[in-house]
Amino acid sequence: MRRPLGAVAFVSLSIASLCLQAAEAPQATLIIVGGAVWTGNPEQPLAEAVAVKESTILAVGRRSEVEALRSDGARVIDAGGGLVMPGGIDSHIHLFDGGRNLSGVQLRDADSREIFASRIAEHAATLAPGEWIIGGDWDHTLWGGELPTRDWIDEAAGDHPVWINRLDGHMGLASSKALRMAGIDDATLAPDGGAIEHDPSGRVTGLLRDNAMGLIGKVLPDPSAQTMLGHLDAATDYLLARGVTSVCHMGSMRQLQALRAARASGRLRIRVRAYTPLGRWELLRDDIAEHGAGDDWLRANGLKGFVDGSLGSHTAAMLEPFDDKPSDRGLLVNRPEDLLAWTRGADQAGLQVAVHAIGDRAIRVQLDNFEQVARENGPRDRRFRIEHSQHIHPADLPRFGELAVIASMQPYHAVDDGRWAEPLIGKERCRTTYAFRSLLDTGARLAFGSDWFVAPADVIAGLDAAVRRRTLDGKNPDGWYPAQRITVEEALRAYTADAAYAMFDEQRLGTLEPGKLADIVVLDKNPLADAESLGEASVRFTIVDGAVRHEAE
């Protein structure tokens, strides 16, 4: 059991002083004072100040001792009583899609068919003739649950083909023109692991689920290399303003090449750990053999696979049927035996494997695969990850800790899904949905993130969701299934120290300790003193590699 923070604070500062005694003459280029410093180091959780030399942390300790290290010309930041913390690590993100969607049509808050269509029309007016309308991130629960169809958008779109995702990324709506371009008609068969929706008359509605979405993807124009860099720049600005300094990017080999180009040109301003498709793991193995894995800024880290879809699209693979669709248990995007073979091969190649699994059936499939591969391939530091880990059968909760499988989770999903999950899976299954508390109590390690573009990539919003679990509709002021709430410190660890561990970076990132890279975030509030302040907190400074990359106005 960890000691209470207050009980160790002054002891910790004394320990910090030992670090300072070893320091040389004044040489700090940046000093942060005037706030509560949460280091993430359980041996020294609290301090008064931080000193940075160029790109690394020089010292952490008492204010007077840290200020003595100030060199001529050093910048001093007054935290104003807020929290100073390690840089936020988003453990699951889609950088290029997120950056692209910032300039796409915005439908996340559309709460009626009329607004939905008017946003499409307004966006169409800004585009060149025939240009695709993309983005969307719509949520049909906001207008009562009716799914949109192509009839909603055809007139508004005019001559523009439309492809707009549901906010979970597992269902999308295509316009009639987009369907024609993709060769999809009423007789088109959906690929395995996907679905093409039809109305009662047999007419295609324009809705495609999971693997069927690739039919549209084949005709979407690929962005140019320059456009991809623009998306990366937009994503980076967005992330830095929200306290994110490092990300695990779930993407493609082409996106990895774009990231390498950004790194080579000095354009990369956040740290990226790239994950490419598990089903083609040999490509990453061979790529690393040719180019190397990377460095502190960019590294090819591992593979990302899929077991199922999502709850909101009714494509999460469940052990029992959905309450609102008694004949439906969701779907498996890939066959369990294929996932096993890919996991086995990637693990033998020494690559980290992270697999998307949302439904309890999907989670069990991949836990079984991980257990079998670890048994077959023998001991090594593999750090298997299950991405999302949302709806866990109670019998499988302790298996995360027992198998040393990291639960890579996105707390904001809990306060969003909590608005509508009960009618889909019932109260009993909701008790172990986003089971942060149960996972920690059974020995699991949590790594938090956002899944942006699916949800906002906001460290504070994620912390708040994990700690207070108040749903977005305001109907759960004491928390949605509050037994799964965790403490502020536990949530901070999942966004910093344990997130660094989940991407093999705990020696360089995730805590504020001398010698580690100077990735630091300063909040304007101190949620360690008052958890309720999370609802009002904001990011004042984001520091990456010792340089201030974002400063609030």
C-alpha positions in Angstrom: 0.0 0.0 0.0 1.3 3.5 -0.8 1.8 5.9 2.0 -0.4 9.0 2.1 1.1 11.9 0.2 0.9 14.2 3.1 2.8 11.8 5.4 5.8 11.7 3.1 6.1 15.2 1.8 8.7 16.6 4.1 10.7 13.4 4.1 10.6 13.5 0.3 12.0 17.0 0.2 14.9 15.9 2.4 15.6 13.1 0.0 15.5 15.6 -2.9 18.1 17.7 -1.1 20.5 14.8 -1.5 20.1 15.1 -5.3 20.8 18.8 -5.1 24.0 18.4 -3.1 25.5 16.5 -6.1 24.7 19.3 -8.5 27.4 21.5 -10.0 27.5 25.3 -10.0 24.4 27.2 -11.1 23.5 25.8 -14.5 19.7 25.5 -14.7 18.1 27.0 -17.9 14.6 26.7 -16.6 13.2 26.7 -13.0 9.6 26.1 -12.0 8.5 27.2 -8.5 5.4 28.3 -6.7 3.3 25.2 -7.1 2.9 21.6 -5.8 5.3 19.4 -7.7 4.0 15.8 -8.1 6.9 13.8 -9.3 5.4 10.4 -10.0 8.3 8.9 -8.0 6.8 6.9 -5.1 10.0 7.5 -3.1 9.7 11.2 -3.5 6.2 12.1 -4.6 6.1 15.8 -3.7 8.5 18.7 -4.0 8.5 22.5 -4.2 10.5 23.2 -7.3 12.1 21.7 -10.4 15.2 22.8 -12.2 15.9 21.9 -15.9 19.2 22.0 -17.7 18.6 22.2 -21.5 16.6 19.0 -22.2 16.9 17.1 -19.0 15.7 17.5 -15.4 18.6 18.8 -13.2 17.0 18.7 -9.8 13.8 18.3 -7.9 13.4 19.5 -4.3 13.1 22.5 -2.0 12.5 25.9 -3.6 15.5 27.6 -2.0 17.9 24.8 -3.1 16.5 24.6 -6.6 16.7 28.4 -7.1 20.3 28.3 -6.1 20.9 26.4 -9.4 19.6 29.2 -11.6 22.0 30.3 -14.2 22.2 33.8 -15.9 19.4 34.0 -18.4 17.4 31.1 -17.0 13.7 31.4 -17.3 11.7 31.1 -14.0 8.0 30.0 -14.2 5.8 30.7 -11.2 3.2 27.9 -11.1 0.9 30.1 -9.1 -0.2 27.4 -6.7 -1.1 24.9 -9.4 0.1 21.4 -10.0 3.5 20.7 -11.7 3.4 17.2 -13.1 5.2 15.0 -15.6 4.2 15.5 -19.2 1.0 13.8 -20.1 1.4 10.6 -22.1 -1.6 9.7 -24.3 -1.3 5.9 -24.6 -3.7 5.5 -27.5 -4.2 8.1 -30.2 -4.7 8.5 -34.0 -2.5 11.5 -34.8 -3.1 12.0 -38.5 -6.8 11.3 -38.4 -7.2 13.7 -35.5 -5.3 16.4 -37.2 -7.3 15.8 -40.4 -10.6 15.9 -38.6 -9.8 19.3 -37.1 -10.5 20.7 -40.6 -13.3 18.4 -41.5 -17.0 18.8 -40.9 -17.8 19.0 -37.1 -20.8 16.9 -36.1 -19.8 15.8 -32.5 -22.4 18.1 -30.9 -25.1 17.9 -33.7 -28.3 17.0 -31.8 -30.9 16.9 -34.6 -31.2 15.9 -38.3 -31.6 19.5 -39.3 -28.3 20.6 -37.7 -26.6 17.5 -39.0 -27.6 18.4 -42.6 -27.0 22.1 -42.2 -23.4 21.5 -41.0 -22.8 19.3 -44.1 -24.1 22.1 -46.4 -22.1 24.8 -44.7 -18.9 22.7 -44.9 -19.6 21.8 -48.6 -19.6 25.5 -49.4 -16.0 25.9 -48.2 -14.6 23.1 -50.5 -13.5 22.9 -54.1 -15.9 21.3 -56.5 -16.1 17.5 -56.0 -13.9 17.5 -52.9 -14.7 14.9 -50.3 -16.5 15.8 -47.1 -14.9 13.9 -44.3 -14.7 14.1 -40.5 -18.0 14.1 -38.7 -17.6 12.3 -35.4 -21.4 12.2 -35.1 -23.3 10.6 -32.2 -26.8 9.4 -32.9 -27.6 9.2 -29.2 -27.8 13.0 -29.1 -30.9 13.1 -31.2 -32.7 10.1 -29.7 -30.9 7.1 -31.2 -32.2 7.0 -34.8 -29.3 6.2 -37.1 -28.7 8.6 -40.0 -28.9 7.6 -43.6 -27.7 8.9 -46.9 -31.0 10.6 -47.4 -30.1 13.0 -44.6 -27.0 14.3 -46.4 -27.4 13.8 -50.2 -29.1 17.1 -50.9 -26.9 19.0 -48.5 -23.7 17.6 -50.0 -24.5 18.5 -53.6 -21.7 17.3 -55.9 -19.4 16.3 -53.0 -18.9 12.7 -52.0 -19.3 12.3 -48.2 -17.8 9.9 -45.7 -18.3 10.8 -42.1 -17.5 8.6 -39.1 -19.5 7.9 -36.0 -17.4 9.2 -33.2 -16.2 5.7 -32.2 -14.6 5.2 -35.6 -16.4 1.8 -36.1 -19.3 3.0 -38.2 -19.5 5.6 -40.9 -22.1 7.1 -43.2 -21.5 7.4 -47.0 -23.5 9.6 -49.4 -25.1 8.1 -52.5 -22.2 9.5 -54.6 -19.6 7.9 -52.3 -21.4 4.6 -52.5 -21.4 4.8 -56.3 -17.7 5.6 -56.4 -17.0 2.6 -54.2 -19.2 0.3 -56.3 -21.6 -0.4 -53.4 -25.2 -1.2 -54.2 -28.0 -3.1 -52.6 -26.5 -6.5 -53.6 -23.0 -5.8 -52.4 -21.9 -8.4 -49.8 -20.1 -7.1 -46.7 -16.6 -8.5 -46.0 -16.0 -10.7 -43.0 -16.0 -8.6 -39.8 -18.1 -5.9 -41.3 -21.7 -5.0 -42.1 -23.5 -3.0 -44.8 -26.8 -1.7 -43.4 -30.1 -1.9 -45.4 -33.5 -0.5 -44.8 -36.6 -2.8 -44.6 -37.0 -2.6 -48.4 -33.4 -3.9 -48.9 -32.0 -0.5 -49.9 -28.5 0.4 -48.7 -28.8 3.2 -46.1 -25.2 4.4 -46.5 -24.1 3.0 -43.0 -21.1 0.8 -43.0 -19.7 -1.0 -40.0 -16.1 -2.0 -39.2 -14.4 -4.0 -42.0 -17.1 -2.8 -44.5 -15.8 0.7 -44.0 -12.7 -0.3 -46.0 -14.9 -0.4 -49.1 -15.1 3.4 -48.9 -11.5 3.7 -47.8 -10.3 2.2 -51.1 -11.7 5.2 -53.1 -10.8 7.9 -50.6 -7.9 9.9 -52.1 -4.7 9.4 -50.2 -3.3 12.6 -48.7 -0.1 13.9 -50.0 3.1 13.8 -47.9 2.8 17.6 -47.4 -0.8 17.3 -46.4 0.1 14.6 -43.9 2.7 16.9 -42.3 0.0 19.6 -42.1 -2.3 17.2 -40.3 0.6 16.4 -37.9 1.3 20.1 -37.2 -2.4 20.7 -36.4 -2.6 17.6 -34.2 0.5 18.7 -32.3 -0.8 22.2 -31.6 -4.0 20.7 -30.3 -2.2 18.2 -28.1 0.3 20.6 -26.6 -2.5 22.9 -25.5 -4.0 20.0 -23.6 -1.0 18.8 -21.7 0.1 16.0 -24.0 3.9 15.6 -24.5 4.1 12.0 -25.7 1.7 9.7 -27.6 1.3 6.1 -28.7 0.2 6.6 -32.3 -2.0 3.8 -33.7 -1.5 4.0 -37.4 0.0 2.7 -40.6 3.5 2.1 -42.1 2.9 5.1 -44.4 2.2 7.3 -41.4 5.4 6.0 -39.8 7.3 7.2 -42.8 5.7 10.6 -42.5 6.7 10.8 -38.9 10.3 10.0 -39.9 10.2 12.8 -42.4 9.0 15.2 -39.7 11.7 14.0 -37.3 14.4 14.4 -39.9 13.3 18.0 -40.7 12.9 19.0 -37.1 9.2 19.3 -37.4 8.3 16.8 -34.7 7.4 18.7 -31.5 6.0 15.8 -29.4 7.3 12.4 -28.7 5.7 9.6 -30.7 5.8 5.9 -30.3 4.3 4.3 -33.4 2.3 1.2 -33.7 1.5 -0.4 -37.1 -1.0 -3.1 -38.1 -0.5 -6.5 -36.4 -1.7 -8.5 -39.3 1.4 -7.3 -41.3 3.9 -7.6 -38.4 6.7 -8.7 -40.7 6.7 -5.3 -42.4 7.6 -3.6 -39.1 10.2 -6.2 -38.2 11.9 -5.7 -41.5 11.6 -1.9 -41.4 13.2 -1.8 -38.0 16.0 -4.1 -39.2 16.7 -1.6 -42.0 16.1 1.8 -40.4 16.4 1.1 -36.6 13.7 1.6 -34.1 14.3 5.3 -33.5 15.2 7.6 -30.7 13.7 9.6 -27.8 11.5 11.6 -30.2 10.2 8.9 -32.5 10.3 5.2 -32.2 8.7 2.3 -34.0 7.3 0.6 -30.9 5.1 -2.3 -31.8 1.9 -3.6 -33.5 -1.8 -2.9 -33.0 -4.5 -5.4 -33.9 -8.3 -5.6 -33.6 -10.5 -8.3 -32.1 -13.9 -6.5 -32.3 -15.6 -3.2 -33.0 -17.3 -0.9 -30.5 -20.3 -0.9 -28.1 -22.0 2.2 -29.6 -22.0 0.6 -33.0 -23.2 -2.8 -31.6 -20.0 -4.4 -33.0 -18.3 -5.1 -29.7 -18.0 -8.9 -29.3 -20.0 -9.9 -26.2 -20.3 -13.2 -24.4 -24.1 -12.7 -24.1 -26.4 -10.8 -26.5 -27.0 -7.1 -26.2 -30.0 -6.3 -24.0 -31.6 -4.1 -26.8 -30.7 -6.6 -29.6 -31.3 -10.1 -28.2 -30.2 -11.9 -31.3 -26.9 -10.0 -31.6 -23.6 -10.6 -29.8 -21.5 -8.1 -31.9 -18.8 -9.3 -34.2 -15.2 -10.4 -34.4 -13.2 -8.2 -36.8 -10.5 -10.9 -37.1 -10.6 -14.6 -36.4 -9.1 -15.6 -33.0 -6.8 -18.1 -34.7 -5.4 -15.4 -37.0 -4.8 -13.1 -34.0 -3.0 -15.9 -32.2 -0.7 -16.5 -35.2 0.1 -12.8 -35.6 0.7 -12.3 -31.9 2.9 -15.4 -31.8 5.0 -14.2 -34.7 5.3 -10.6 -33.6 6.3 -11.7 -30.1 8.9 -14.1 -31.5 10.3 -11.1 -33.4 10.6 -9.1 -30.1 7.9 -6.7 -31.0 5.3 -5.3 -28.5 1.7 -6.3 -29.3 -1.3 -4.1 -28.4 -4.7 -5.4 -29.4 -8.1 -3.5 -29.5 -10.7 -5.5 -27.5 -13.8 -3.8 -26.1 -16.5 -6.5 -25.5 -16.1 -9.2 -22.8 -15.8 -11.9 -25.5 -13.2 -10.0 -27.4 -11.2 -9.4 -24.2 -11.3 -13.0 -23.3 -10.2 -14.1 -26.8 -7.1 -11.9 -26.6 -6.2 -12.7 -22.9 -6.3 -16.4 -24.0 -4.0 -15.6 -26.9 -1.6 -13.6 -24.8 -1.5 -16.4 -22.2 -0.8 -19.1 -24.9 1.9 -17.1 -26.6 3.7 -16.3 -23.4 3.6 -20.0 -22.5 4.9 -21.0 -25.9 7.6 -18.4 -26.4 8.9 -18.3 -22.9 9.8 -15.5 -20.5 10.7 -12.1 -21.7 9.8 -8.5 -21.0 6.9 -8.3 -23.6 4.4 -5.9 -22.0 1.4 -7.1 -23.9 -1.4 -4.5 -24.0 -5.2 -4.7 -24.4 -6.4 -1.4 -25.9 -9.7 -0.1 -24.4 -10.4 -3.1 -22.1 -13.9 -1.7 -21.6 -16.4 -4.4 -20.8 -14.6 -7.1 -18.8 -16.2 -10.3 -17.5 -15.6 -10.4 -13.7 -13.7 -13.7 -14.1 -11.2 -12.0 -16.4 -10.4 -9.0 -14.2 -7.6 -10.7 -12.2 -6.1 -12.2 -15.4 -4.6 -8.8 -16.4 -2.4 -8.7 -13.3 -1.7 -12.4 -13.4 -0.6 -12.3 -17.0 1.1 -8.9 -16.7 -1.2 -7.5 -19.5 -1.4 -3.7 -19.4 -4.9 -2.3 -19.6 -4.6 0.6 -22.0 -7.8 2.6 -21.3 -9.5 5.9 -22.1 -11.4 7.4 -19.2 -13.3 9.9 -21.2 -15.1 7.1 -22.9 -16.6 6.1 -19.6 -18.3 9.4 -19.0 -19.5 9.5 -22.6 -20.7 5.9 -22.9 -22.2 6.0 -19.4 -25.0 8.1 -20.9 -26.4 5.2 -22.9 -24.5 1.9 -22.1 -27.1 0.5 -19.7 -29.9 -0.1 -22.2 -27.3 -2.0 -24.4 -25.7 -4.3 -21.9 -27.7 -3.9 -18.6 -26.6 -2.9 -15.1 -24.8 -6.1 -14.2 -22.3 -5.9 -17.1 -21.9 -2.2 -16.5 -20.5 -2.9 -13.0 -17.3 -4.1 -14.6 -17.3 -1.5 -17.4 -14.3 0.8 -17.3 -13.3 -1.1 -14.2 -10.4 1.1 -13.1 -10.7 0.3 -9.4 -11.1 -3.4 -9.9 -8.2 -3.7 -12.2 -5.9 -1.8 -9.9 -7.1 -3.8 -6.9 -6.4 -7.1 -8.7 -2.8 -6.1 -9.6 -3.2 -4.7 -13.1 -1.2 -1.7 -14.5 -3.3 1.0 -16.2 -2.1 3.2 -19.1 -4.4 6.1 -19.9 -5.1 7.9 -23.1 -7.9 9.4 -25.2 -8.3 7.5 -28.5 -8.4 10.9 -30.2 -10.0 11.6 -32.7 -12.7 9.4 -31.1 -12.6 11.5 -27.9 -10.9 14.7 -26.9 -7.2 14.4 -26.2 -7.3 16.3 -23.0 -5.3 15.1 -20.0 -7.4 17.0 -17.5 -10.7 15.7 -18.9 -9.3 12.2 -18.7 -8.1 12.6 -15.1 -11.5 14.0 -14.2 -13.3 11.1 -15.9 -11.3 8.5 -14.0 -11.6 10.3 -10.6 -15.2 11.5 -10.6 -16.8 9.5 -13.4 -19.5 12.1 -13.9 -21.3 11.4 -17.2 -21.5 14.2 -19.8 -25.3 14.5 -19.4 -24.9 15.5 -15.8 -27.1 12.6 -14.6 -24.5 10.9 -12.4 -23.1 13.6 -10.1 -21.7 11.0 -7.7 -20.1 9.1 -10.5 -21.3 6.4 -12.9 -20.8 3.2 -11.1 -18.7 5.0 -8.5 -17.2 1.9 -7.1 -14.8 2.0 -10.1 -13.6 5.5 -9.2 -9.9 5.9 -8.5 -7.8 8.6 -6.7 -6.2 11.6 -8.3 -2.7 10.1 -7.7 -3.7 6.8 -9.3 -5.1 8.6 -12.3 -1.9 10.7 -12.6 0.2 7.6 -12.5 -1.8 6.1 -15.3 -1.2 9.2 -17.5 2.5 9.4 -16.7 4.7 6.8 -15.0 2.7 3.8 -15.9 2.0 5.1 -19.4 5.7 5.5 -19.8 6.2 1.9 -18.7 3.5 0.7 -21.2 5.7 2.1 -24.0 9.1 1.0 -22.6 10.1 4.5 -21.6 10.1 4.4 -17.8 13.9 5.1 -17.7 13.5 8.4 -19.6 10.0 9.6 -19.2 6.9 9.5 -16.9 8.4 11.0 -13.6 10.2 14.2 -12.6 13.6 12.9 -11.5 17.1 14.2 -12.1 18.5 12.9 -15.4 15.1 12.2 -17.0 13.9 14.1 -20.1 12.3 17.5 -19.1 8.7 16.9 -20.2 6.6 18.9 -17.8 3.0 20.2 -17.5 1.8 23.0 -15.3 -1.9 23.2 -14.4 -3.6 26.2 -12.9 -5.2 24.2 -10.1 -3.9 21.5 -7.7 -6.3 18.5 -7.9 -4.2 16.7 -5.3 -5.5 19.2 -2.8 -9.0 19.3 -4.2 -10.2 16.7 -6.7 -13.3 18.8 -7.5 -11.0 21.4 -9.1 -10.4 19.0 -12.0 -13.7 20.3 -13.4 -12.3 23.8 -13.7 -8.5 23.2 -14.2 -6.6 24.1 -17.4 -3.1 23.8 -18.8 -0.9 26.8 -18.3 2.4 25.5 -19.6 3.5 22.4 -21.6 7.2 21.8 -21.7 8.8 19.2 -24.0 12.5 18.5 -24.0 13.1 21.5 -21.7 11.4 24.0 -24.1 8.1 25.7 -23.5 5.9 24.5 -26.3 2.6 25.8 -25.1 1.8 28.8 -22.9 -1.7 29.8 -22.1 -2.6 33.4 -22.8 
